[in-house]
C-alpha cells in the first residue's frame, strides 16, 4: 500500500468517531486484564500502529503487517 494511504488511514483512526470509540473500548478491556509485568504482546495486522501504541503501555509490544 502506498505511504499516502497509510497517512489517510492514520488520520481517520485518530479522528473518526468509530475508530476513536474502538480504541477507547480496547483500552478499557486491556486495563482489566491481569497481565504480568513486562508482558510481550503481539499485534498482527498492525496497520498504522494505533493499537500498538496502546499495547506498548502494558508491556513489550510487537506489531506485524504485510506490505
C-alpha positions, 0 to 999 in steps of 0.5 A: 500500500502506498505511504499516502494511504497509510497517512489517510488511514492514520488520520481517520483512526485518530479522528473518526468517531468509530475508530476513536470509540474502538480504541477507547473500548480496547483500552478499557478491556486491556486495563482489566486484564491481569497481565504480568509485568513486562508482558510481550504482546503481539499485534498482527495486522498492525496497520498504522500502529494505533493499537500498538501504541496502546499495547506498548503501555502494558508491556513489550509490544510487537506489531506485524503487517504485510506490505 
